[in-house]
Each structure stands twice: as C-alpha cells, then as structure tokens.
Amino acid sequence: MRGNGGYAGHSPDDPGSIRASERAVADGFVPVYTNTGHDRNAEPLGTFAFDDRRKEIDNSFRAVRLTIQDRVDRS
C-alpha cells in the first residue's frame, strides 16, 4: 500500500504515484493508494484538518482502513 507521509495528500494521478504503482505491478503486487482524505494543493500542510473533525478522522485512521477494506472486497 502506498500512502502519504505527514501532511502529503498527493493525488493518485500524480506521475510519481503512477510510476510507483506500475513498479509494484511489474513486481507482482497489487497496489492500493490513498491521499488520506485531502488534496495538498487545495489544503497545504495541516490546514485540511483545521476545525474539521471528519478530516481529522479520515487522516488519522479511516482513509487507510477503507482503502484496505476496498481492496480486500475486490479480491
């Protein structure tokens, strides 16, 4: 699984994300990705979570759990 460290929030369409996914597939893995519920360009650093409890929860744990669950359900 690929995700973001810290406040990253990159798009899954980011060229670096696409290259990493292609490498994972070439090595026989099934890649999954999350931006943890925010877009770093629209909401840089920690501003995405300022006064937004839903986004705090998404970033803290919900986004990763749902990403993994979605992949398991599709398998």
N, CA, C and O atoms as a Maestro MAE file, in Angstrom:
{
 s_m_m2io_version
 :::
 2.0.0
}

f_m_ct {
 s_m_title
 :::
 protein
 m_atom[300] {
  # First column is atom index #
  i_m_mmod_type
  r_m_x_coord
  r_m_y_coord
  r_m_z_coord
  i_m_residue_number
  s_m_chain_name
  s_m_pdb_residue_name
  s_m_pdb_atom_name
  i_m_atomic_number
  :::
  1 25 0.838 -1.174 0.000 1 A "MET " " N  " 7
  2 3 0.000 0.000 0.000 1 A "MET " " CA " 6
  3 2 0.877 1.229 0.000 1 A "MET " " C  " 6
  4 15 1.872 1.306 0.721 1 A "MET " " O  " 8
  5 25 0.497 2.179 -0.813 2 A "ARG " " N  " 7
  6 3 1.167 3.472 -0.819 2 A "ARG " " CA " 6
  7 2 0.235 4.503 -0.222 2 A "ARG " " C  " 6
  8 15 -0.978 4.474 -0.430 2 A "ARG " " O  " 8
  9 25 0.809 5.380 0.496 3 A "GLY " " N  " 7
  10 3 0.033 6.475 1.061 3 A "GLY " " CA " 6
  11 2 0.913 7.692 1.155 3 A "GLY " " C  " 6
  12 15 1.870 7.841 0.395 3 A "GLY " " O  " 8
  13 25 0.596 8.544 2.067 4 A "ASN " " N  " 7
  14 3 1.348 9.778 2.218 4 A "ASN " " CA " 6
  15 2 1.922 9.850 3.610 4 A "ASN " " C  " 6
  16 15 1.297 9.428 4.583 4 A "ASN " " O  " 8
  17 25 3.117 10.389 3.691 5 A "GLY " " N  " 7
  18 3 3.686 10.653 4.995 5 A "GLY " " CA " 6
  19 2 3.317 12.059 5.438 5 A "GLY " " C  " 6
  20 15 3.222 12.970 4.616 5 A "GLY " " O  " 8
  21 25 3.117 12.225 6.684 6 A "GLY " " N  " 7
  22 3 2.829 13.559 7.216 6 A "GLY " " CA " 6
  23 2 1.586 14.178 6.618 6 A "GLY " " C  " 6
  24 15 0.503 13.597 6.686 6 A "GLY " " O  " 8
  25 25 1.733 15.349 6.037 7 A "TYR " " N  " 7
  26 3 0.599 16.097 5.505 7 A "TYR " " CA " 6
  27 2 0.476 15.986 3.987 7 A "TYR " " C  " 6
  28 15 -0.218 16.801 3.380 7 A "TYR " " O  " 8
  29 25 1.118 15.016 3.358 8 A "ALA " " N  " 7
  30 3 1.308 14.986 1.911 8 A "ALA " " CA " 6
  31 2 0.046 15.237 1.096 8 A "ALA " " C  " 6
  32 15 -0.074 16.307 0.500 8 A "ALA " " O  " 8
  33 25 -0.902 14.300 1.040 9 A "GLY " " N  " 7
  34 3 -2.135 14.497 0.279 9 A "GLY " " CA " 6
  35 2 -1.957 14.553 -1.224 9 A "GLY " " C  " 6
  36 15 -2.652 15.319 -1.891 9 A "GLY " " O  " 8
  37 25 -1.028 13.750 -1.789 10 A "HIS " " N  " 7
  38 3 -0.873 13.787 -3.249 10 A "HIS " " CA " 6
  39 2 -2.056 13.105 -3.929 10 A "HIS " " C  " 6
  40 15 -2.756 12.283 -3.338 10 A "HIS " " O  " 8
  41 25 -2.246 13.468 -5.156 11 A "SER " " N  " 7
  42 3 -3.267 12.848 -5.992 11 A "SER " " CA " 6
  43 2 -2.783 11.476 -6.462 11 A "SER " " C  " 6
  44 15 -1.596 11.305 -6.743 11 A "SER " " O  " 8
  45 25 -3.689 10.496 -6.552 12 A "PRO " " N  " 7
  46 3 -3.301 9.198 -7.127 12 A "PRO " " CA " 6
  47 2 -2.873 9.329 -8.587 12 A "PRO " " C  " 6
  48 15 -2.215 8.437 -9.122 12 A "PRO " " O  " 8
  49 25 -3.244 10.442 -9.237 13 A "ASP " " N  " 7
  50 3 -2.866 10.683 -10.638 13 A "ASP " " CA " 6
  51 2 -1.506 11.358 -10.772 13 A "ASP " " C  " 6
  52 15 -1.049 11.620 -11.885 13 A "ASP " " O  " 8
  53 25 -0.858 11.641 -9.647 14 A "ASP " " N  " 7
  54 3 0.467 12.245 -9.658 14 A "ASP " " CA " 6
  55 2 1.443 11.320 -10.398 14 A "ASP " " C  " 6
  56 15 1.430 10.114 -10.154 14 A "ASP " " O  " 8
  57 25 2.281 11.842 -11.287 15 A "PRO " " N  " 7
  58 3 3.195 10.977 -12.051 15 A "PRO " " CA " 6
  59 2 4.044 10.055 -11.171 15 A "PRO " " C  " 6
  60 15 4.287 8.906 -11.540 15 A "PRO " " O  " 8
  61 25 4.494 10.543 -10.025 16 A "GLY " " N  " 7
  62 3 5.273 9.691 -9.121 16 A "GLY " " CA " 6
  63 2 4.453 8.541 -8.572 16 A "GLY " " C  " 6
  64 15 4.962 7.431 -8.415 16 A "GLY " " O  " 8
  65 25 3.191 8.799 -8.279 17 A "SER " " N  " 7
  66 3 2.301 7.743 -7.776 17 A "SER " " CA " 6
  67 2 2.046 6.696 -8.857 17 A "SER " " C  " 6
  68 15 2.017 5.496 -8.582 17 A "SER " " O  " 8
  69 25 1.864 7.158 -10.066 18 A "ILE " " N  " 7
  70 3 1.625 6.231 -11.184 18 A "ILE " " CA " 6
  71 2 2.850 5.357 -11.409 18 A "ILE " " C  " 6
  72 15 2.720 4.145 -11.582 18 A "ILE " " O  " 8
  73 25 4.042 5.955 -11.408 19 A "ARG " " N  " 7
  74 3 5.271 5.168 -11.600 19 A "ARG " " CA " 6
  75 2 5.443 4.129 -10.497 19 A "ARG " " C  " 6
  76 15 5.808 2.986 -10.771 19 A "ARG " " O  " 8
  77 25 5.182 4.521 -9.259 20 A "ALA " " N  " 7
  78 3 5.322 3.583 -8.142 20 A "ALA " " CA " 6
  79 2 4.334 2.435 -8.284 20 A "ALA " " C  " 6
  80 15 4.679 1.284 -8.016 20 A "ALA " " O  " 8
  81 25 3.111 2.735 -8.701 21 A "SER " " N  " 7
  82 3 2.113 1.679 -8.900 21 A "SER " " CA " 6
  83 2 2.518 0.743 -10.031 21 A "SER " " C  " 6
  84 15 2.351 -0.473 -9.928 21 A "SER " " O  " 8
  85 25 3.047 1.307 -11.102 22 A "GLU " " N  " 7
  86 3 3.490 0.474 -12.224 22 A "GLU " " CA " 6
  87 2 4.636 -0.446 -11.811 22 A "GLU " " C  " 6
  88 15 4.684 -1.600 -12.236 22 A "GLU " " O  " 8
  89 25 5.565 0.057 -10.980 23 A "ARG " " N  " 7
  90 3 6.662 -0.790 -10.486 23 A "ARG " " CA " 6
  91 2 6.120 -1.918 -9.623 23 A "ARG " " C  " 6
  92 15 6.576 -3.057 -9.721 23 A "ARG " " O  " 8
  93 25 5.147 -1.601 -8.779 24 A "ALA " " N  " 7
  94 3 4.571 -2.631 -7.909 24 A "ALA " " CA " 6
  95 2 3.913 -3.727 -8.737 24 A "ALA " " C  " 6
  96 15 4.086 -4.910 -8.444 24 A "ALA " " O  " 8
  97 25 3.163 -3.351 -9.764 25 A "VAL " " N  " 7
  98 3 2.512 -4.331 -10.640 25 A "VAL " " CA " 6
  99 2 3.569 -5.181 -11.348 25 A "VAL " " C  " 6
  100 15 3.422 -6.399 -11.451 25 A "VAL " " O  " 8
  101 25 4.622 -4.545 -11.831 26 A "ALA " " N  " 7
  102 3 5.690 -5.279 -12.524 26 A "ALA " " CA " 6
  103 2 6.354 -6.299 -11.598 26 A "ALA " " C  " 6
  104 15 6.841 -7.334 -12.054 26 A "ALA " " O  " 8
  105 25 6.370 -6.003 -10.300 27 A "ASP " " N  " 7
  106 3 6.952 -6.928 -9.320 27 A "ASP " " CA " 6
  107 2 5.944 -7.938 -8.783 27 A "ASP " " C  " 6
  108 15 6.263 -8.710 -7.879 27 A "ASP " " O  " 8
  109 25 4.724 -7.941 -9.334 28 A "GLY " " N  " 7
  110 3 3.718 -8.925 -8.944 28 A "GLY " " CA " 6
  111 2 2.817 -8.522 -7.794 28 A "GLY " " C  " 6
  112 15 2.109 -9.363 -7.239 28 A "GLY " " O  " 8
  113 25 2.831 -7.259 -7.430 29 A "PHE " " N  " 7
  114 3 1.994 -6.787 -6.329 29 A "PHE " " CA " 6
  115 2 0.744 -6.086 -6.861 29 A "PHE " " C  " 6
  116 15 0.702 -5.650 -8.011 29 A "PHE " " O  " 8
  117 25 -0.260 -5.990 -6.011 30 A "VAL " " N  " 7
  118 3 -1.468 -5.231 -6.325 30 A "VAL " " CA " 6
  119 2 -1.370 -3.919 -5.546 30 A "VAL " " C  " 6
  120 15 -1.482 -3.930 -4.320 30 A "VAL " " O  " 8
  121 25 -1.166 -2.804 -6.221 31 A "PRO " " N  " 7
  122 3 -1.008 -1.543 -5.496 31 A "PRO " " CA " 6
  123 2 -2.352 -0.942 -5.084 31 A "PRO " " C  " 6
  124 15 -3.345 -1.048 -5.805 31 A "PRO " " O  " 8
  125 25 -2.361 -0.322 -3.934 32 A "VAL " " N  " 7
  126 3 -3.505 0.477 -3.488 32 A "VAL " " CA " 6
  127 2 -2.940 1.802 -2.999 32 A "VAL " " C  " 6
  128 15 -1.763 1.888 -2.650 32 A "VAL " " O  " 8
  129 25 -3.762 2.817 -2.974 33 A "TYR " " N  " 7
  130 3 -3.294 4.162 -2.676 33 A "TYR " " CA " 6
  131 2 -4.379 4.967 -1.987 33 A "TYR " " C  " 6
  132 15 -5.566 4.769 -2.246 33 A "TYR " " O  " 8
  133 25 -3.976 5.874 -1.112 34 A "THR " " N  " 7
  134 3 -4.903 6.829 -0.516 34 A "THR " " CA " 6
  135 2 -4.210 8.169 -0.350 34 A "THR " " C  " 6
  136 15 -3.003 8.227 -0.120 34 A "THR " " O  " 8
  137 25 -4.968 9.232 -0.465 35 A "ASN " " N  " 7
  138 3 -4.435 10.560 -0.154 35 A "ASN " " CA " 6
  139 2 -4.890 11.000 1.235 35 A "ASN " " C  " 6
  140 15 -4.777 12.173 1.592 35 A "ASN " " O  " 8
  141 25 -5.397 10.063 2.005 36 A "THR " " N  " 7
  142 3 -5.885 10.240 3.365 36 A "THR " " CA " 6
  143 2 -6.955 11.322 3.516 36 A "THR " " C  " 6
  144 15 -7.102 11.923 4.580 36 A "THR " " O  " 8
  145 25 -7.687 11.555 2.449 37 A "GLY " " N  " 7
  146 3 -8.843 12.434 2.540 37 A "GLY " " CA " 6
  147 2 -8.616 13.905 2.259 37 A "GLY " " C  " 6
  148 15 -9.478 14.732 2.556 37 A "GLY " " O  " 8
  149 25 -7.456 14.248 1.686 38 A "HIS " " N  " 7
  150 3 -7.256 15.666 1.370 38 A "HIS " " CA " 6
  151 2 -6.304 15.833 0.185 38 A "HIS " " C  " 6
  152 15 -5.566 14.919 -0.183 38 A "HIS " " O  " 8
  153 25 -6.345 17.011 -0.387 39 A "ASP " " N  " 7
  154 3 -5.514 17.384 -1.535 39 A "ASP " " CA " 6
  155 2 -4.522 18.439 -1.064 39 A "ASP " " C  " 6
  156 15 -4.914 19.526 -0.639 39 A "ASP " " O  " 8
  157 25 -3.234 18.113 -1.143 40 A "ARG " " N  " 7
  158 3 -2.217 19.029 -0.610 40 A "ARG " " CA " 6
  159 2 -2.179 20.376 -1.331 40 A "ARG " " C  " 6
  160 15 -1.752 21.372 -0.747 40 A "ARG " " O  " 8
  161 25 -2.617 20.422 -2.583 41 A "ASN " " N  " 7
  162 3 -2.620 21.697 -3.304 41 A "ASN " " CA " 6
  163 2 -3.740 22.610 -2.811 41 A "ASN " " C  " 6
  164 15 -3.553 23.823 -2.710 41 A "ASN " " O  " 8
  165 25 -4.879 22.047 -2.511 42 A "ALA " " N  " 7
  166 3 -6.018 22.838 -2.039 42 A "ALA " " CA " 6
  167 2 -5.913 23.159 -0.555 42 A "ALA " " C  " 6
  168 15 -6.354 24.216 -0.103 42 A "ALA " " O  " 8
  169 25 -5.322 22.228 0.201 43 A "GLU " " N  " 7
  170 3 -5.239 22.379 1.652 43 A "GLU " " CA " 6
  171 2 -3.831 21.996 2.123 43 A "GLU " " C  " 6
  172 15 -3.636 20.883 2.610 43 A "GLU " " O  " 8
  173 25 -2.856 22.885 1.989 44 A "PRO " " N  " 7
  174 3 -1.471 22.547 2.325 44 A "PRO " " CA " 6
  175 2 -1.245 22.306 3.823 44 A "PRO " " C  " 6
  176 15 -1.966 22.813 4.683 44 A "PRO " " O  " 8
  177 25 -0.209 21.510 4.085 45 A "LEU " " N  " 7
  178 3 0.198 21.168 5.446 45 A "LEU " " CA " 6
  179 2 -1.003 20.668 6.256 45 A "LEU " " C  " 6
  180 15 -1.750 19.820 5.768 45 A "LEU " " O  " 8
  181 25 -1.204 21.159 7.450 46 A "GLY " " N  " 7
  182 3 -2.300 20.676 8.290 46 A "GLY " " CA " 6
  183 2 -3.574 21.475 8.180 46 A "GLY " " C  " 6
  184 15 -4.503 21.254 8.957 46 A "GLY " " O  " 8
  185 25 -3.649 22.408 7.228 47 A "THR " " N  " 7
  186 3 -4.845 23.247 7.126 47 A "THR " " CA " 6
  187 2 -6.092 22.438 6.796 47 A "THR " " C  " 6
  188 15 -7.203 22.868 7.106 47 A "THR " " O  " 8
  189 25 -5.928 21.276 6.173 48 A "PHE " " N  " 7
  190 3 -7.086 20.450 5.822 48 A "PHE " " CA " 6
  191 2 -7.880 20.037 7.059 48 A "PHE " " C  " 6
  192 15 -9.094 19.850 6.975 48 A "PHE " " O  " 8
  193 25 -7.221 19.894 8.189 49 A "ALA " " N  " 7
  194 3 -7.899 19.396 9.390 49 A "ALA " " CA " 6
  195 2 -8.324 20.507 10.338 49 A "ALA " " C  " 6
  196 15 -8.957 20.241 11.360 49 A "ALA " " O  " 8
  197 25 -7.982 21.748 10.012 50 A "PHE " " N  " 7
  198 3 -8.343 22.843 10.901 50 A "PHE " " CA " 6
  199 2 -9.848 22.946 11.039 50 A "PHE " " C  " 6
  200 15 -10.555 23.226 10.071 50 A "PHE " " O  " 8
  201 25 -10.322 22.721 12.229 51 A "ASP " " N  " 7
  202 3 -11.749 22.852 12.544 51 A "ASP " " CA " 6
  203 2 -12.622 21.926 11.696 51 A "ASP " " C  " 6
  204 15 -13.757 22.272 11.367 51 A "ASP " " O  " 8
  205 25 -12.095 20.747 11.340 52 A "ASP " " N  " 7
  206 3 -12.870 19.778 10.544 52 A "ASP " " CA " 6
  207 2 -12.632 18.381 11.114 52 A "ASP " " C  " 6
  208 15 -11.705 17.681 10.707 52 A "ASP " " O  " 8
  209 25 -13.464 17.999 12.040 53 A "ARG " " N  " 7
  210 3 -13.295 16.708 12.738 53 A "ARG " " CA " 6
  211 2 -13.330 15.530 11.769 53 A "ARG " " C  " 6
  212 15 -12.591 14.563 11.955 53 A "ARG " " O  " 8
  213 25 -14.167 15.592 10.745 54 A "ARG " " N  " 7
  214 3 -14.262 14.496 9.768 54 A "ARG " " CA " 6
  215 2 -12.919 14.275 9.081 54 A "ARG " " C  " 6
  216 15 -12.485 13.134 8.924 54 A "ARG " " O  " 8
  217 25 -12.262 15.353 8.671 55 A "LYS " " N  " 7
  218 3 -10.967 15.212 8.006 55 A "LYS " " CA " 6
  219 2 -9.879 14.761 8.972 55 A "LYS " " C  " 6
  220 15 -8.952 14.059 8.566 55 A "LYS " " O  " 8
  221 25 -9.971 15.147 10.238 56 A "GLU " " N  " 7
  222 3 -9.023 14.640 11.231 56 A "GLU " " CA " 6
  223 2 -9.143 13.117 11.343 56 A "GLU " " C  " 6
  224 15 -8.137 12.408 11.385 56 A "GLU " " O  " 8
  225 25 -10.364 12.632 11.390 57 A "ILE " " N  " 7
  226 3 -10.611 11.190 11.494 57 A "ILE " " CA " 6
  227 2 -10.154 10.479 10.226 57 A "ILE " " C  " 6
  228 15 -9.506 9.436 10.302 57 A "ILE " " O  " 8
  229 25 -10.484 11.032 9.066 58 A "ASP " " N  " 7
  230 3 -10.041 10.426 7.801 58 A "ASP " " CA " 6
  231 2 -8.524 10.302 7.773 58 A "ASP " " C  " 6
  232 15 -7.997 9.238 7.447 58 A "ASP " " O  " 8
  233 25 -7.819 11.372 8.109 59 A "ASN " " N  " 7
  234 3 -6.360 11.368 8.056 59 A "ASN " " CA " 6
  235 2 -5.763 10.458 9.119 59 A "ASN " " C  " 6
  236 15 -4.754 9.799 8.865 59 A "ASN " " O  " 8
  237 25 -6.353 10.407 10.284 60 A "SER " " N  " 7
  238 3 -5.799 9.624 11.383 60 A "SER " " CA " 6
  239 2 -5.880 8.125 11.145 60 A "SER " " C  " 6
  240 15 -4.908 7.411 11.390 60 A "SER " " O  " 8
  241 25 -7.019 7.635 10.673 61 A "PHE " " N  " 7
  242 3 -7.137 6.182 10.523 61 A "PHE " " CA " 6
  243 2 -8.163 5.711 9.506 61 A "PHE " " C  " 6
  244 15 -7.984 4.641 8.926 61 A "PHE " " O  " 8
  245 25 -9.207 6.448 9.271 62 A "ARG " " N  " 7
  246 3 -10.300 5.958 8.439 62 A "ARG " " CA " 6
  247 2 -9.895 5.724 6.980 62 A "ARG " " C  " 6
  248 15 -10.285 4.713 6.395 62 A "ARG " " O  " 8
  249 25 -9.127 6.631 6.386 63 A "ALA " " N  " 7
  250 3 -8.763 6.501 4.972 63 A "ALA " " CA " 6
  251 2 -7.975 5.223 4.703 63 A "ALA " " C  " 6
  252 15 -8.245 4.524 3.727 63 A "ALA " " O  " 8
  253 25 -7.013 4.916 5.552 64 A "VAL " " N  " 7
  254 3 -6.212 3.704 5.351 64 A "VAL " " CA " 6
  255 2 -7.077 2.462 5.535 64 A "VAL " " C  " 6
  256 15 -6.987 1.525 4.742 64 A "VAL " " O  " 8
  257 25 -7.914 2.446 6.570 65 A "ARG " " N  " 7
  258 3 -8.784 1.286 6.809 65 A "ARG " " CA " 6
  259 2 -9.719 1.052 5.628 65 A "ARG " " C  " 6
  260 15 -9.873 -0.084 5.181 65 A "ARG " " O  " 8
  261 25 -10.346 2.113 5.117 66 A "LEU " " N  " 7
  262 3 -11.262 1.951 3.990 66 A "LEU " " CA " 6
  263 2 -10.536 1.540 2.709 66 A "LEU " " C  " 6
  264 15 -11.074 0.771 1.912 66 A "LEU " " O  " 8
  265 25 -9.329 2.042 2.508 67 A "THR " " N  " 7
  266 3 -8.549 1.654 1.328 67 A "THR " " CA " 6
  267 2 -8.240 0.170 1.363 67 A "THR " " C  " 6
  268 15 -8.385 -0.524 0.357 67 A "THR " " O  " 8
  269 25 -7.822 -0.310 2.501 68 A "ILE " " N  " 7
  270 3 -7.506 -1.739 2.638 68 A "ILE " " CA " 6
  271 2 -8.784 -2.564 2.491 68 A "ILE " " C  " 6
  272 15 -8.781 -3.582 1.798 68 A "ILE " " O  " 8
  273 25 -9.865 -2.144 3.126 69 A "GLN " " N  " 7
  274 3 -11.115 -2.898 3.043 69 A "GLN " " CA " 6
  275 2 -11.614 -2.962 1.609 69 A "GLN " " C  " 6
  276 15 -12.069 -4.016 1.165 69 A "GLN " " O  " 8
  277 25 -11.539 -1.855 0.873 70 A "ASP " " N  " 7
  278 3 -11.969 -1.839 -0.516 70 A "ASP " " CA " 6
  279 2 -11.170 -2.847 -1.341 70 A "ASP " " C  " 6
  280 15 -11.742 -3.562 -2.164 70 A "ASP " " O  " 8
  281 25 -9.860 -2.910 -1.131 71 A "ARG " " N  " 7
  282 3 -9.013 -3.837 -1.889 71 A "ARG " " CA " 6
  283 2 -9.367 -5.275 -1.528 71 A "ARG " " C  " 6
  284 15 -9.418 -6.130 -2.412 71 A "ARG " " O  " 8
  285 25 -9.610 -5.561 -0.257 72 A "VAL " " N  " 7
  286 3 -9.986 -6.911 0.166 72 A "VAL " " CA " 6
  287 2 -11.317 -7.302 -0.468 72 A "VAL " " C  " 6
  288 15 -11.471 -8.425 -0.948 72 A "VAL " " O  " 8
  289 25 -12.274 -6.384 -0.471 73 A "ASP " " N  " 7
  290 3 -13.588 -6.662 -1.050 73 A "ASP " " CA " 6
  291 2 -13.505 -6.937 -2.552 73 A "ASP " " C  " 6
  292 15 -14.304 -7.708 -3.083 73 A "ASP " " O  " 8
  293 25 -12.548 -6.313 -3.237 74 A "ARG " " N  " 7
  294 3 -12.418 -6.507 -4.686 74 A "ARG " " CA " 6
  295 2 -11.661 -7.782 -5.044 74 A "ARG " " C  " 6
  296 15 -11.712 -8.232 -6.188 74 A "ARG " " O  " 8
  297 25 -10.969 -8.358 -4.087 75 A "SER " " N  " 7
  298 3 -10.139 -9.552 -4.362 75 A "SER " " CA " 6
  299 2 -10.982 -10.792 -4.538 75 A "SER " " C  " 6
  300 15 -10.447 -11.875 -4.774 75 A "SER " " O  " 8
  :::
 }
 m_bond[299] {
  # First column is bond index #
  i_m_from
  i_m_to
  i_m_order
  :::
  1 1 2 1
  2 2 3 1
  3 3 4 2
  4 3 5 1
  5 5 6 1
  6 6 7 1
  7 7 8 2
  8 7 9 1
  9 9 10 1
  10 10 11 1
  11 11 12 2
  12 11 13 1
  13 13 14 1
  14 14 15 1
  15 15 16 2
  16 15 17 1
  17 17 18 1
  18 18 19 1
  19 19 20 2
  20 19 21 1
  21 21 22 1
  22 22 23 1
  23 23 24 2
  24 23 25 1
  25 25 26 1
  26 26 27 1
  27 27 28 2
  28 27 29 1
  29 29 30 1
  30 30 31 1
  31 31 32 2
  32 31 33 1
  33 33 34 1
  34 34 35 1
  35 35 36 2
  36 35 37 1
  37 37 38 1
  38 38 39 1
  39 39 40 2
  40 39 41 1
  41 41 42 1
  42 42 43 1
  43 43 44 2
  44 43 45 1
  45 45 46 1
  46 46 47 1
  47 47 48 2
  48 47 49 1
  49 49 50 1
  50 50 51 1
  51 51 52 2
  52 51 53 1
  53 53 54 1
  54 54 55 1
  55 55 56 2
  56 55 57 1
  57 57 58 1
  58 58 59 1
  59 59 60 2
  60 59 61 1
  61 61 62 1
  62 62 63 1
  63 63 64 2
  64 63 65 1
  65 65 66 1
  66 66 67 1
  67 67 68 2
  68 67 69 1
  69 69 70 1
  70 70 71 1
  71 71 72 2
  72 71 73 1
  73 73 74 1
  74 74 75 1
  75 75 76 2
  76 75 77 1
  77 77 78 1
  78 78 79 1
  79 79 80 2
  80 79 81 1
  81 81 82 1
  82 82 83 1
  83 83 84 2
  84 83 85 1
  85 85 86 1
  86 86 87 1
  87 87 88 2
  88 87 89 1
  89 89 90 1
  90 90 91 1
  91 91 92 2
  92 91 93 1
  93 93 94 1
  94 94 95 1
  95 95 96 2
  96 95 97 1
  97 97 98 1
  98 98 99 1
  99 99 100 2
  100 99 101 1
  101 101 102 1
  102 102 103 1
  103 103 104 2
  104 103 105 1
  105 105 106 1
  106 106 107 1
  107 107 108 2
  108 107 109 1
  109 109 110 1
  110 110 111 1
  111 111 112 2
  112 111 113 1
  113 113 114 1
  114 114 115 1
  115 115 116 2
  116 115 117 1
  117 117 118 1
  118 118 119 1
  119 119 120 2
  120 119 121 1
  121 121 122 1
  122 122 123 1
  123 123 124 2
  124 123 125 1
  125 125 126 1
  126 126 127 1
  127 127 128 2
  128 127 129 1
  129 129 130 1
  130 130 131 1
  131 131 132 2
  132 131 133 1
  133 133 134 1
  134 134 135 1
  135 135 136 2
  136 135 137 1
  137 137 138 1
  138 138 139 1
  139 139 140 2
  140 139 141 1
  141 141 142 1
  142 142 143 1
  143 143 144 2
  144 143 145 1
  145 145 146 1
  146 146 147 1
  147 147 148 2
  148 147 149 1
  149 149 150 1
  150 150 151 1
  151 151 152 2
  152 151 153 1
  153 153 154 1
  154 154 155 1
  155 155 156 2
  156 155 157 1
  157 157 158 1
  158 158 159 1
  159 159 160 2
  160 159 161 1
  161 161 162 1
  162 162 163 1
  163 163 164 2
  164 163 165 1
  165 165 166 1
  166 166 167 1
  167 167 168 2
  168 167 169 1
  169 169 170 1
  170 170 171 1
  171 171 172 2
  172 171 173 1
  173 173 174 1
  174 174 175 1
  175 175 176 2
  176 175 177 1
  177 177 178 1
  178 178 179 1
  179 179 180 2
  180 179 181 1
  181 181 182 1
  182 182 183 1
  183 183 184 2
  184 183 185 1
  185 185 186 1
  186 186 187 1
  187 187 188 2
  188 187 189 1
  189 189 190 1
  190 190 191 1
  191 191 192 2
  192 191 193 1
  193 193 194 1
  194 194 195 1
  195 195 196 2
  196 195 197 1
  197 197 198 1
  198 198 199 1
  199 199 200 2
  200 199 201 1
  201 201 202 1
  202 202 203 1
  203 203 204 2
  204 203 205 1
  205 205 206 1
  206 206 207 1
  207 207 208 2
  208 207 209 1
  209 209 210 1
  210 210 211 1
  211 211 212 2
  212 211 213 1
  213 213 214 1
  214 214 215 1
  215 215 216 2
  216 215 217 1
  217 217 218 1
  218 218 219 1
  219 219 220 2
  220 219 221 1
  221 221 222 1
  222 222 223 1
  223 223 224 2
  224 223 225 1
  225 225 226 1
  226 226 227 1
  227 227 228 2
  228 227 229 1
  229 229 230 1
  230 230 231 1
  231 231 232 2
  232 231 233 1
  233 233 234 1
  234 234 235 1
  235 235 236 2
  236 235 237 1
  237 237 238 1
  238 238 239 1
  239 239 240 2
  240 239 241 1
  241 241 242 1
  242 242 243 1
  243 243 244 2
  244 243 245 1
  245 245 246 1
  246 246 247 1
  247 247 248 2
  248 247 249 1
  249 249 250 1
  250 250 251 1
  251 251 252 2
  252 251 253 1
  253 253 254 1
  254 254 255 1
  255 255 256 2
  256 255 257 1
  257 257 258 1
  258 258 259 1
  259 259 260 2
  260 259 261 1
  261 261 262 1
  262 262 263 1
  263 263 264 2
  264 263 265 1
  265 265 266 1
  266 266 267 1
  267 267 268 2
  268 267 269 1
  269 269 270 1
  270 270 271 1
  271 271 272 2
  272 271 273 1
  273 273 274 1
  274 274 275 1
  275 275 276 2
  276 275 277 1
  277 277 278 1
  278 278 279 1
  279 279 280 2
  280 279 281 1
  281 281 282 1
  282 282 283 1
  283 283 284 2
  284 283 285 1
  285 285 286 1
  286 286 287 1
  287 287 288 2
  288 287 289 1
  289 289 290 1
  290 290 291 1
  291 291 292 2
  292 291 293 1
  293 293 294 1
  294 294 295 1
  295 295 296 2
  296 295 297 1
  297 297 298 1
  298 298 299 1
  299 299 300 2
  :::
 }
}
